[in-house]
Amino acid sequence: MKKIIIIILSVSILWLLWCSKSSKIQIWDIVTFSYTGTLENWEIFENWNKTITIWSLETIKAIEEALVNKKINQSFKLNVDPEKWYWNKYSIYNQQRISAFVFEKLWLPIETGSIVTLDKTTGKIIDHETDEKWNTFIVFDINPPQTRQKTKYEIHIDNIEKPQQAWEWYVL
């Protein structure tokens, strides 16, 4: 009888260990992954290895959402819309109103959608506005380019660590 109990306990422990190593990513797990991020024109803008805690707001919202329920050594592709980029990286406060006069004097394009560099700051012209005195202003978006367009990621999960549970450190 003792042998049977020992065998059952051993098998149970091995099964629990195997499950913890092969389990899916959950919220608060610590995940190490590698990824390559490309813009719509296939230009690579990021190529990193990263370790994050899921749902700690450390990386791109869409990547954190996509990692949940994935397993170690799994690879996948992900397309990210601008609104799912960094949790708080895109800001309307990074949209500046600049007089069209500045663009004209510097011989810069003023068409909506143009990418322009002003004094080492690159941005995109997203709109034109006219005030009550008929002055024309260019709305110049200086958010990072990956927050203004769809991006593509190739992701590989390297490691998953489960957070320590209260019962794991509590000793009677």
Steps between C-alpha positions, in 0.01 A plus 500: 500500500786738583657436159176584322464827692864592425451423130177703486667795676804480271285491188291790632808711570648425157170582335477833688858588401429412136180709501677801645766485226257451211219724614370798309585861575268663752470853635795586733727233348854614421563439130823522301448535127680623191334704229555697184276798433452637149308794361252471213785548249690203661760732657620341827465743792558260791680169542524404867495235768278609784388376840170636628231427754171448318255784557754727670470754215869458411460450127259525209144433609424272205813287564410449866146402400631260234747328736224385736422128447812440288763237596877494527686465166192612310548746213232717345440810290301798614363807320450800728271796435629838622240524778626170648861615512654614828254546783567873527766574239278669239390839620294776345735733688769396251299668228623853451335786316763681291439798275490411131726802458791302654453217252480741206816689602693172539366365169347199676199309367168578667287219357314283749686171548845646425787396728709806585808569715503831686810575708590130555138408579327278248125492485200458276266773380157377599277804448469869419311747717399862455440733792253788525755740342542269200850389601576148380661251735644158427419227753835322534499158670836419663399171662734209414425370148396157625215663696358651181480189282445127509800299611588133461677281754659157484513370857665193655440407865828397664403446864206516741537541874201469728481747787564353841177405673439578866483131589845439344682717751279442801654240727335372814 
